Every structure is written in C-alpha cells, then in structure tokens.
Amino acid sequence: MTNIFTKHPNSVGETYLVHGIKAVSYSVQMLFASICCIVHAVFPFVFQSTASNIARKVCMDVDQRRELI
C-alpha cells in the first residue's frame, strides 16, 4: 500500500520531513516577498527589487533541486 504522505517526497528523493521543511522555507520566503510587494505598492521607493530577488532565488533553488533527481 502506498503512503500518500511519502509518495511525492520519495519520488523526488527526499524524506517527508526534509520535503516539508523545504516547502515551509519556500512559503516563508514568498510570504516575505508578498509583504514587500504590498509595502512597495504604497511606497515605491522601498523594496525596489527585494521581491523579485527572492522570487529568483526560490526559482533557482527549485530548478537546482530538480536537476538532482
């Protein structure tokens, strides 16, 4: 019987815990980027490239992890 909680993490070569920690890490980074976007919308001189830099960093990390599979 397949465990639905470990099927996907195992398919990308990770444990449930490692996969969960990385997913939460991405979530926190993107939440911070979202807050920066909201602040930037009101004060365009603040966080001019912060959100886009975070988005690039997360995307590059996802791409690099995908290459390891």
N, CA, C and O atoms as a Maestro MAE file, in Angstrom:
{
 s_m_m2io_version
 :::
 2.0.0
}

f_m_ct {
 s_m_title
 :::
 protein
 m_atom[276] {
  # First column is atom index #
  i_m_mmod_type
  r_m_x_coord
  r_m_y_coord
  r_m_z_coord
  i_m_residue_number
  s_m_chain_name
  s_m_pdb_residue_name
  s_m_pdb_atom_name
  i_m_atomic_number
  :::
  1 25 0.843 -1.190 0.000 1 A "MET " " N  " 7
  2 3 0.000 0.000 0.000 1 A "MET " " CA " 6
  3 2 0.880 1.243 0.000 1 A "MET " " C  " 6
  4 15 1.850 1.324 0.754 1 A "MET " " O  " 8
  5 25 0.547 2.192 -0.831 2 A "THR " " N  " 7
  6 3 1.317 3.424 -0.956 2 A "THR " " CA " 6
  7 2 0.877 4.420 0.109 2 A "THR " " C  " 6
  8 15 -0.315 4.631 0.332 2 A "THR " " O  " 8
  9 25 1.870 5.030 0.765 3 A "ASN " " N  " 7
  10 3 1.570 6.060 1.747 3 A "ASN " " CA " 6
  11 2 1.473 7.400 1.029 3 A "ASN " " C  " 6
  12 15 2.451 7.874 0.451 3 A "ASN " " O  " 8
  13 25 0.299 8.004 1.067 4 A "ILE " " N  " 7
  14 3 0.088 9.257 0.331 4 A "ILE " " CA " 6
  15 2 0.934 10.406 0.864 4 A "ILE " " C  " 6
  16 15 1.158 11.389 0.157 4 A "ILE " " O  " 8
  17 25 1.402 10.295 2.094 5 A "PHE " " N  " 7
  18 3 2.225 11.359 2.672 5 A "PHE " " CA " 6
  19 2 3.685 11.276 2.243 5 A "PHE " " C  " 6
  20 15 4.398 12.278 2.287 5 A "PHE " " O  " 8
  21 25 4.134 10.106 1.832 6 A "THR " " N  " 7
  22 3 5.546 9.950 1.461 6 A "THR " " CA " 6
  23 2 5.755 9.682 -0.027 6 A "THR " " C  " 6
  24 15 6.891 9.704 -0.501 6 A "THR " " O  " 8
  25 25 4.687 9.432 -0.764 7 A "LYS " " N  " 7
  26 3 4.827 9.101 -2.192 7 A "LYS " " CA " 6
  27 2 5.542 10.212 -2.960 7 A "LYS " " C  " 6
  28 15 6.539 9.948 -3.632 7 A "LYS " " O  " 8
  29 25 5.056 11.438 -2.874 8 A "HIS " " N  " 7
  30 3 5.679 12.541 -3.620 8 A "HIS " " CA " 6
  31 2 7.085 12.860 -3.102 8 A "HIS " " C  " 6
  32 15 8.011 12.934 -3.910 8 A "HIS " " O  " 8
  33 25 7.289 13.052 -1.791 9 A "PRO " " N  " 7
  34 3 8.654 13.326 -1.330 9 A "PRO " " CA " 6
  35 2 9.649 12.244 -1.771 9 A "PRO " " C  " 6
  36 15 10.762 12.556 -2.195 9 A "PRO " " O  " 8
  37 25 9.247 10.992 -1.670 10 A "ASN " " N  " 7
  38 3 10.138 9.906 -2.101 10 A "ASN " " CA " 6
  39 2 10.416 9.956 -3.599 10 A "ASN " " C  " 6
  40 15 11.501 9.587 -4.049 10 A "ASN " " O  " 8
  41 25 9.422 10.418 -4.373 11 A "SER " " N  " 7
  42 3 9.603 10.466 -5.823 11 A "SER " " CA " 6
  43 2 10.630 11.508 -6.237 11 A "SER " " C  " 6
  44 15 11.173 11.440 -7.340 11 A "SER " " O  " 8
  45 25 10.902 12.474 -5.360 12 A "VAL " " N  " 7
  46 3 11.919 13.484 -5.643 12 A "VAL " " CA " 6
  47 2 13.171 13.272 -4.779 12 A "VAL " " C  " 6
  48 15 14.013 14.161 -4.657 12 A "VAL " " O  " 8
  49 25 13.272 12.091 -4.191 13 A "GLY " " N  " 7
  50 3 14.475 11.720 -3.457 13 A "GLY " " CA " 6
  51 2 14.603 12.355 -2.084 13 A "GLY " " C  " 6
  52 15 15.716 12.577 -1.608 13 A "GLY " " O  " 8
  53 25 13.481 12.650 -1.442 14 A "GLU " " N  " 7
  54 3 13.524 13.282 -0.128 14 A "GLU " " CA " 6
  55 2 12.636 12.538 0.850 14 A "GLU " " C  " 6
  56 15 11.724 11.807 0.463 14 A "GLU " " O  " 8
  57 25 12.924 12.741 2.124 15 A "THR " " N  " 7
  58 3 12.037 12.222 3.150 15 A "THR " " CA " 6
  59 2 10.879 13.188 3.327 15 A "THR " " C  " 6
  60 15 10.915 14.318 2.839 15 A "THR " " O  " 8
  61 25 9.858 12.733 4.026 16 A "TYR " " N  " 7
  62 3 8.702 13.583 4.313 16 A "TYR " " CA " 6
  63 2 9.134 14.837 5.060 16 A "TYR " " C  " 6
  64 15 8.698 15.941 4.733 16 A "TYR " " O  " 8
  65 25 9.995 14.666 6.066 17 A "LEU " " N  " 7
  66 3 10.437 15.793 6.891 17 A "LEU " " CA " 6
  67 2 11.267 16.794 6.090 17 A "LEU " " C  " 6
  68 15 11.023 17.998 6.167 17 A "LEU " " O  " 8
  69 25 12.232 16.316 5.331 18 A "VAL " " N  " 7
  70 3 13.086 17.201 4.529 18 A "VAL " " CA " 6
  71 2 12.242 17.976 3.517 18 A "VAL " " C  " 6
  72 15 12.420 19.181 3.340 18 A "VAL " " O  " 8
  73 25 11.331 17.278 2.862 19 A "HIS " " N  " 7
  74 3 10.474 17.918 1.873 19 A "HIS " " CA " 6
  75 2 9.586 18.973 2.531 19 A "HIS " " C  " 6
  76 15 9.400 20.062 1.988 19 A "HIS " " O  " 8
  77 25 9.048 18.648 3.685 20 A "GLY " " N  " 7
  78 3 8.192 19.583 4.408 20 A "GLY " " CA " 6
  79 2 8.939 20.827 4.852 20 A "GLY " " C  " 6
  80 15 8.427 21.940 4.734 20 A "GLY " " O  " 8
  81 25 10.150 20.639 5.363 21 A "ILE " " N  " 7
  82 3 10.955 21.782 5.804 21 A "ILE " " CA " 6
  83 2 11.260 22.701 4.629 21 A "ILE " " C  " 6
  84 15 11.176 23.922 4.759 21 A "ILE " " O  " 8
  85 25 11.610 22.129 3.490 22 A "LYS " " N  " 7
  86 3 11.925 22.948 2.317 22 A "LYS " " CA " 6
  87 2 10.678 23.685 1.833 22 A "LYS " " C  " 6
  88 15 10.759 24.855 1.459 22 A "LYS " " O  " 8
  89 25 9.534 23.017 1.836 23 A "ALA " " N  " 7
  90 3 8.292 23.652 1.402 23 A "ALA " " CA " 6
  91 2 7.922 24.819 2.331 23 A "ALA " " C  " 6
  92 15 7.490 25.873 1.865 23 A "ALA " " O  " 8
  93 25 8.093 24.627 3.622 24 A "VAL " " N  " 7
  94 3 7.813 25.708 4.572 24 A "VAL " " CA " 6
  95 2 8.796 26.858 4.364 24 A "VAL " " C  " 6
  96 15 8.416 28.025 4.460 24 A "VAL " " O  " 8
  97 25 10.054 26.535 4.081 25 A "SER " " N  " 7
  98 3 11.057 27.559 3.816 25 A "SER " " CA " 6
  99 2 10.662 28.413 2.606 25 A "SER " " C  " 6
  100 15 10.743 29.640 2.655 25 A "SER " " O  " 8
  101 25 10.237 27.763 1.527 26 A "TYR " " N  " 7
  102 3 9.782 28.496 0.347 26 A "TYR " " CA " 6
  103 2 8.571 29.361 0.699 26 A "TYR " " C  " 6
  104 15 8.473 30.508 0.261 26 A "TYR " " O  " 8
  105 25 7.670 28.817 1.473 27 A "SER " " N  " 7
  106 3 6.466 29.541 1.854 27 A "SER " " CA " 6
  107 2 6.794 30.806 2.638 27 A "SER " " C  " 6
  108 15 6.219 31.863 2.378 27 A "SER " " O  " 8
  109 25 7.707 30.707 3.589 28 A "VAL " " N  " 7
  110 3 8.096 31.867 4.397 28 A "VAL " " CA " 6
  111 2 8.769 32.924 3.520 28 A "VAL " " C  " 6
  112 15 8.495 34.117 3.656 28 A "VAL " " O  " 8
  113 25 9.646 32.484 2.627 29 A "GLN " " N  " 7
  114 3 10.321 33.431 1.739 29 A "GLN " " CA " 6
  115 2 9.317 34.146 0.837 29 A "GLN " " C  " 6
  116 15 9.409 35.357 0.634 29 A "GLN " " O  " 8
  117 25 8.359 33.392 0.298 30 A "MET " " N  " 7
  118 3 7.375 34.007 -0.589 30 A "MET " " CA " 6
  119 2 6.404 34.899 0.179 30 A "MET " " C  " 6
  120 15 5.919 35.893 -0.363 30 A "MET " " O  " 8
  121 25 6.115 34.555 1.431 31 A "LEU " " N  " 7
  122 3 5.283 35.420 2.266 31 A "LEU " " CA " 6
  123 2 5.985 36.754 2.503 31 A "LEU " " C  " 6
  124 15 5.364 37.813 2.415 31 A "LEU " " O  " 8
  125 25 7.282 36.697 2.805 32 A "PHE " " N  " 7
  126 3 8.053 37.923 2.989 32 A "PHE " " CA " 6
  127 2 8.072 38.739 1.699 32 A "PHE " " C  " 6
  128 15 7.935 39.962 1.735 32 A "PHE " " O  " 8
  129 25 8.241 38.063 0.556 33 A "ALA " " N  " 7
  130 3 8.229 38.762 -0.731 33 A "ALA " " CA " 6
  131 2 6.876 39.430 -0.979 33 A "ALA " " C  " 6
  132 15 6.814 40.539 -1.509 33 A "ALA " " O  " 8
  133 25 5.810 38.760 -0.599 34 A "SER " " N  " 7
  134 3 4.475 39.316 -0.754 34 A "SER " " CA " 6
  135 2 4.291 40.574 0.091 34 A "SER " " C  " 6
  136 15 3.718 41.559 -0.373 34 A "SER " " O  " 8
  137 25 4.773 40.539 1.321 35 A "ILE " " N  " 7
  138 3 4.696 41.708 2.192 35 A "ILE " " CA " 6
  139 2 5.506 42.851 1.594 35 A "ILE " " C  " 6
  140 15 5.074 44.003 1.615 35 A "ILE " " O  " 8
  141 25 6.672 42.534 1.065 36 A "CYS " " N  " 7
  142 3 7.494 43.568 0.414 36 A "CYS " " CA " 6
  143 2 6.757 44.186 -0.769 36 A "CYS " " C  " 6
  144 15 6.837 45.396 -0.983 36 A "CYS " " O  " 8
  145 25 6.044 43.372 -1.536 37 A "CYS " " N  " 7
  146 3 5.276 43.888 -2.677 37 A "CYS " " CA " 6
  147 2 4.185 44.843 -2.221 37 A "CYS " " C  " 6
  148 15 3.964 45.882 -2.843 37 A "CYS " " O  " 8
  149 25 3.505 44.496 -1.141 38 A "ILE " " N  " 7
  150 3 2.446 45.359 -0.632 38 A "ILE " " CA " 6
  151 2 3.029 46.691 -0.168 38 A "ILE " " C  " 6
  152 15 2.487 47.752 -0.477 38 A "ILE " " O  " 8
  153 25 4.128 46.633 0.572 39 A "VAL " " N  " 7
  154 3 4.779 47.864 1.029 39 A "VAL " " CA " 6
  155 2 5.252 48.675 -0.173 39 A "VAL " " C  " 6
  156 15 5.082 49.894 -0.210 39 A "VAL " " O  " 8
  157 25 5.843 48.003 -1.151 40 A "HIS " " N  " 7
  158 3 6.341 48.672 -2.350 40 A "HIS " " CA " 6
  159 2 5.204 49.345 -3.130 40 A "HIS " " C  " 6
  160 15 5.401 50.401 -3.731 40 A "HIS " " O  " 8
  161 25 4.031 48.740 -3.119 41 A "ALA " " N  " 7
  162 3 2.887 49.324 -3.825 41 A "ALA " " CA " 6
  163 2 2.511 50.686 -3.252 41 A "ALA " " C  " 6
  164 15 2.090 51.584 -3.981 41 A "ALA " " O  " 8
  165 25 2.668 50.827 -1.950 42 A "VAL " " N  " 7
  166 3 2.320 52.086 -1.291 42 A "VAL " " CA " 6
  167 2 3.497 53.059 -1.294 42 A "VAL " " C  " 6
  168 15 3.331 54.264 -1.482 42 A "VAL " " O  " 8
  169 25 4.684 52.507 -1.082 43 A "PHE " " N  " 7
  170 3 5.914 53.309 -1.024 43 A "PHE " " CA " 6
  171 2 6.887 52.788 -2.083 43 A "PHE " " C  " 6
  172 15 7.749 51.969 -1.763 43 A "PHE " " O  " 8
  173 25 6.771 53.241 -3.334 44 A "PRO " " N  " 7
  174 3 7.549 52.678 -4.439 44 A "PRO " " CA " 6
  175 2 9.060 52.805 -4.286 44 A "PRO " " C  " 6
  176 15 9.809 52.137 -4.999 44 A "PRO " " O  " 8
  177 25 9.510 53.636 -3.385 45 A "PHE " " N  " 7
  178 3 10.945 53.811 -3.175 45 A "PHE " " CA " 6
  179 2 11.512 52.784 -2.188 45 A "PHE " " C  " 6
  180 15 12.718 52.764 -1.940 45 A "PHE " " O  " 8
  181 25 10.651 51.938 -1.629 46 A "VAL " " N  " 7
  182 3 11.072 50.918 -0.662 46 A "VAL " " CA " 6
  183 2 10.973 49.541 -1.327 46 A "VAL " " C  " 6
  184 15 10.061 49.297 -2.118 46 A "VAL " " O  " 8
  185 25 11.892 48.660 -1.014 47 A "PHE " " N  " 7
  186 3 11.890 47.270 -1.516 47 A "PHE " " CA " 6
  187 2 11.788 47.222 -3.047 47 A "PHE " " C  " 6
  188 15 10.980 46.474 -3.597 47 A "PHE " " O  " 8
  189 25 12.596 48.010 -3.714 48 A "GLN " " N  " 7
  190 3 12.501 48.127 -5.169 48 A "GLN " " CA " 6
  191 2 12.812 46.828 -5.907 48 A "GLN " " C  " 6
  192 15 12.256 46.584 -6.978 48 A "GLN " " O  " 8
  193 25 13.672 46.008 -5.365 49 A "SER " " N  " 7
  194 3 13.991 44.749 -6.052 49 A "SER " " CA " 6
  195 2 13.950 43.540 -5.117 49 A "SER " " C  " 6
  196 15 14.323 42.436 -5.514 49 A "SER " " O  " 8
  197 25 13.504 43.743 -3.895 50 A "THR " " N  " 7
  198 3 13.528 42.666 -2.904 50 A "THR " " CA " 6
  199 2 12.671 41.474 -3.316 50 A "THR " " C  " 6
  200 15 13.146 40.339 -3.299 50 A "THR " " O  " 8
  201 25 11.431 41.713 -3.680 51 A "ALA " " N  " 7
  202 3 10.524 40.614 -4.019 51 A "ALA " " CA " 6
  203 2 11.004 39.851 -5.253 51 A "ALA " " C  " 6
  204 15 10.955 38.621 -5.281 51 A "ALA " " O  " 8
  205 25 11.459 40.567 -6.255 52 A "SER " " N  " 7
  206 3 11.930 39.874 -7.460 52 A "SER " " CA " 6
  207 2 13.204 39.082 -7.177 52 A "SER " " C  " 6
  208 15 13.401 38.004 -7.738 52 A "SER " " O  " 8
  209 25 14.065 39.606 -6.318 53 A "ASN " " N  " 7
  210 3 15.276 38.856 -5.936 53 A "ASN " " CA " 6
  211 2 14.921 37.576 -5.186 53 A "ASN " " C  " 6
  212 15 15.522 36.527 -5.415 53 A "ASN " " O  " 8
  213 25 13.942 37.669 -4.291 54 A "ILE " " N  " 7
  214 3 13.507 36.478 -3.550 54 A "ILE " " CA " 6
  215 2 12.897 35.462 -4.507 54 A "ILE " " C  " 6
  216 15 13.187 34.269 -4.412 54 A "ILE " " O  " 8
  217 25 12.054 35.925 -5.427 55 A "ALA " " N  " 7
  218 3 11.420 35.024 -6.395 55 A "ALA " " CA " 6
  219 2 12.471 34.311 -7.243 55 A "ALA " " C  " 6
  220 15 12.368 33.107 -7.479 55 A "ALA " " O  " 8
  221 25 13.479 35.049 -7.701 56 A "ARG " " N  " 7
  222 3 14.565 34.435 -8.480 56 A "ARG " " CA " 6
  223 2 15.301 33.378 -7.660 56 A "ARG " " C  " 6
  224 15 15.595 32.289 -8.151 56 A "ARG " " O  " 8
  225 25 15.592 33.717 -6.404 57 A "LYS " " N  " 7
  226 3 16.315 32.795 -5.523 57 A "LYS " " CA " 6
  227 2 15.524 31.500 -5.316 57 A "LYS " " C  " 6
  228 15 16.086 30.407 -5.395 57 A "LYS " " O  " 8
  229 25 14.225 31.626 -5.051 58 A "VAL " " N  " 7
  230 3 13.391 30.438 -4.849 58 A "VAL " " CA " 6
  231 2 13.335 29.614 -6.135 58 A "VAL " " C  " 6
  232 15 13.481 28.392 -6.095 58 A "VAL " " O  " 8
  233 25 13.127 30.270 -7.267 59 A "CYS " " N  " 7
  234 3 13.065 29.555 -8.554 59 A "CYS " " CA " 6
  235 2 14.377 28.844 -8.869 59 A "CYS " " C  " 6
  236 15 14.374 27.698 -9.320 59 A "CYS " " O  " 8
  237 25 15.501 29.525 -8.630 60 A "MET " " N  " 7
  238 3 16.803 28.891 -8.887 60 A "MET " " CA " 6
  239 2 16.995 27.678 -7.988 60 A "MET " " C  " 6
  240 15 17.514 26.656 -8.437 60 A "MET " " O  " 8
  241 25 16.587 27.773 -6.727 61 A "ASP " " N  " 7
  242 3 16.734 26.653 -5.804 61 A "ASP " " CA " 6
  243 2 15.870 25.474 -6.244 61 A "ASP " " C  " 6
  244 15 16.323 24.329 -6.217 61 A "ASP " " O  " 8
  245 25 14.634 25.747 -6.646 62 A "VAL " " N  " 7
  246 3 13.751 24.685 -7.131 62 A "VAL " " CA " 6
  247 2 14.358 24.022 -8.365 62 A "VAL " " C  " 6
  248 15 14.371 22.795 -8.469 62 A "VAL " " O  " 8
  249 25 14.860 24.827 -9.298 63 A "ASP " " N  " 7
  250 3 15.475 24.280 -10.513 63 A "ASP " " CA " 6
  251 2 16.689 23.424 -10.194 63 A "ASP " " C  " 6
  252 15 16.865 22.355 -10.779 63 A "ASP " " O  " 8
  253 25 17.531 23.882 -9.272 64 A "GLN " " N  " 7
  254 3 18.728 23.122 -8.897 64 A "GLN " " CA " 6
  255 2 18.357 21.806 -8.212 64 A "GLN " " C  " 6
  256 15 18.997 20.781 -8.446 64 A "GLN " " O  " 8
  257 25 17.345 21.834 -7.382 65 A "ARG " " N  " 7
  258 3 16.906 20.617 -6.708 65 A "ARG " " CA " 6
  259 2 16.316 19.632 -7.712 65 A "ARG " " C  " 6
  260 15 16.484 18.420 -7.576 65 A "ARG " " O  " 8
  261 25 15.625 20.160 -8.721 66 A "ARG " " N  " 7
  262 3 15.042 19.307 -9.757 66 A "ARG " " CA " 6
  263 2 16.139 18.596 -10.555 66 A "ARG " " C  " 6
  264 15 15.974 17.445 -10.959 66 A "ARG " " O  " 8
  265 25 17.254 19.291 -10.776 67 A "GLU " " N  " 7
  266 3 18.368 18.694 -11.535 67 A "GLU " " CA " 6
  267 2 19.018 17.546 -10.782 67 A "GLU " " C  " 6
  268 15 19.636 16.678 -11.398 67 A "GLU " " O  " 8
  269 25 18.891 17.526 -9.471 68 A "LEU " " N  " 7
  270 3 19.497 16.466 -8.674 68 A "LEU " " CA " 6
  271 2 18.751 15.150 -8.776 68 A "LEU " " C  " 6
  272 15 19.277 14.096 -8.417 68 A "LEU " " O  " 8
  273 25 17.517 15.216 -9.268 69 A "ILE " " N  " 7
  274 3 16.689 13.992 -9.361 69 A "ILE " " CA " 6
  275 2 17.149 13.137 -10.508 69 A "ILE " " C  " 6
  276 15 16.583 12.071 -10.749 69 A "ILE " " O  " 8
  :::
 }
 m_bond[275] {
  # First column is bond index #
  i_m_from
  i_m_to
  i_m_order
  :::
  1 1 2 1
  2 2 3 1
  3 3 4 2
  4 3 5 1
  5 5 6 1
  6 6 7 1
  7 7 8 2
  8 7 9 1
  9 9 10 1
  10 10 11 1
  11 11 12 2
  12 11 13 1
  13 13 14 1
  14 14 15 1
  15 15 16 2
  16 15 17 1
  17 17 18 1
  18 18 19 1
  19 19 20 2
  20 19 21 1
  21 21 22 1
  22 22 23 1
  23 23 24 2
  24 23 25 1
  25 25 26 1
  26 26 27 1
  27 27 28 2
  28 27 29 1
  29 29 30 1
  30 30 31 1
  31 31 32 2
  32 31 33 1
  33 33 34 1
  34 34 35 1
  35 35 36 2
  36 35 37 1
  37 37 38 1
  38 38 39 1
  39 39 40 2
  40 39 41 1
  41 41 42 1
  42 42 43 1
  43 43 44 2
  44 43 45 1
  45 45 46 1
  46 46 47 1
  47 47 48 2
  48 47 49 1
  49 49 50 1
  50 50 51 1
  51 51 52 2
  52 51 53 1
  53 53 54 1
  54 54 55 1
  55 55 56 2
  56 55 57 1
  57 57 58 1
  58 58 59 1
  59 59 60 2
  60 59 61 1
  61 61 62 1
  62 62 63 1
  63 63 64 2
  64 63 65 1
  65 65 66 1
  66 66 67 1
  67 67 68 2
  68 67 69 1
  69 69 70 1
  70 70 71 1
  71 71 72 2
  72 71 73 1
  73 73 74 1
  74 74 75 1
  75 75 76 2
  76 75 77 1
  77 77 78 1
  78 78 79 1
  79 79 80 2
  80 79 81 1
  81 81 82 1
  82 82 83 1
  83 83 84 2
  84 83 85 1
  85 85 86 1
  86 86 87 1
  87 87 88 2
  88 87 89 1
  89 89 90 1
  90 90 91 1
  91 91 92 2
  92 91 93 1
  93 93 94 1
  94 94 95 1
  95 95 96 2
  96 95 97 1
  97 97 98 1
  98 98 99 1
  99 99 100 2
  100 99 101 1
  101 101 102 1
  102 102 103 1
  103 103 104 2
  104 103 105 1
  105 105 106 1
  106 106 107 1
  107 107 108 2
  108 107 109 1
  109 109 110 1
  110 110 111 1
  111 111 112 2
  112 111 113 1
  113 113 114 1
  114 114 115 1
  115 115 116 2
  116 115 117 1
  117 117 118 1
  118 118 119 1
  119 119 120 2
  120 119 121 1
  121 121 122 1
  122 122 123 1
  123 123 124 2
  124 123 125 1
  125 125 126 1
  126 126 127 1
  127 127 128 2
  128 127 129 1
  129 129 130 1
  130 130 131 1
  131 131 132 2
  132 131 133 1
  133 133 134 1
  134 134 135 1
  135 135 136 2
  136 135 137 1
  137 137 138 1
  138 138 139 1
  139 139 140 2
  140 139 141 1
  141 141 142 1
  142 142 143 1
  143 143 144 2
  144 143 145 1
  145 145 146 1
  146 146 147 1
  147 147 148 2
  148 147 149 1
  149 149 150 1
  150 150 151 1
  151 151 152 2
  152 151 153 1
  153 153 154 1
  154 154 155 1
  155 155 156 2
  156 155 157 1
  157 157 158 1
  158 158 159 1
  159 159 160 2
  160 159 161 1
  161 161 162 1
  162 162 163 1
  163 163 164 2
  164 163 165 1
  165 165 166 1
  166 166 167 1
  167 167 168 2
  168 167 169 1
  169 169 170 1
  170 170 171 1
  171 171 172 2
  172 171 173 1
  173 173 174 1
  174 174 175 1
  175 175 176 2
  176 175 177 1
  177 177 178 1
  178 178 179 1
  179 179 180 2
  180 179 181 1
  181 181 182 1
  182 182 183 1
  183 183 184 2
  184 183 185 1
  185 185 186 1
  186 186 187 1
  187 187 188 2
  188 187 189 1
  189 189 190 1
  190 190 191 1
  191 191 192 2
  192 191 193 1
  193 193 194 1
  194 194 195 1
  195 195 196 2
  196 195 197 1
  197 197 198 1
  198 198 199 1
  199 199 200 2
  200 199 201 1
  201 201 202 1
  202 202 203 1
  203 203 204 2
  204 203 205 1
  205 205 206 1
  206 206 207 1
  207 207 208 2
  208 207 209 1
  209 209 210 1
  210 210 211 1
  211 211 212 2
  212 211 213 1
  213 213 214 1
  214 214 215 1
  215 215 216 2
  216 215 217 1
  217 217 218 1
  218 218 219 1
  219 219 220 2
  220 219 221 1
  221 221 222 1
  222 222 223 1
  223 223 224 2
  224 223 225 1
  225 225 226 1
  226 226 227 1
  227 227 228 2
  228 227 229 1
  229 229 230 1
  230 230 231 1
  231 231 232 2
  232 231 233 1
  233 233 234 1
  234 234 235 1
  235 235 236 2
  236 235 237 1
  237 237 238 1
  238 238 239 1
  239 239 240 2
  240 239 241 1
  241 241 242 1
  242 242 243 1
  243 243 244 2
  244 243 245 1
  245 245 246 1
  246 246 247 1
  247 247 248 2
  248 247 249 1
  249 249 250 1
  250 250 251 1
  251 251 252 2
  252 251 253 1
  253 253 254 1
  254 254 255 1
  255 255 256 2
  256 255 257 1
  257 257 258 1
  258 258 259 1
  259 259 260 2
  260 259 261 1
  261 261 262 1
  262 262 263 1
  263 263 264 2
  264 263 265 1
  265 265 266 1
  266 266 267 1
  267 267 268 2
  268 267 269 1
  269 269 270 1
  270 270 271 1
  271 271 272 2
  272 271 273 1
  273 273 274 1
  274 274 275 1
  275 275 276 2
  :::
 }
}
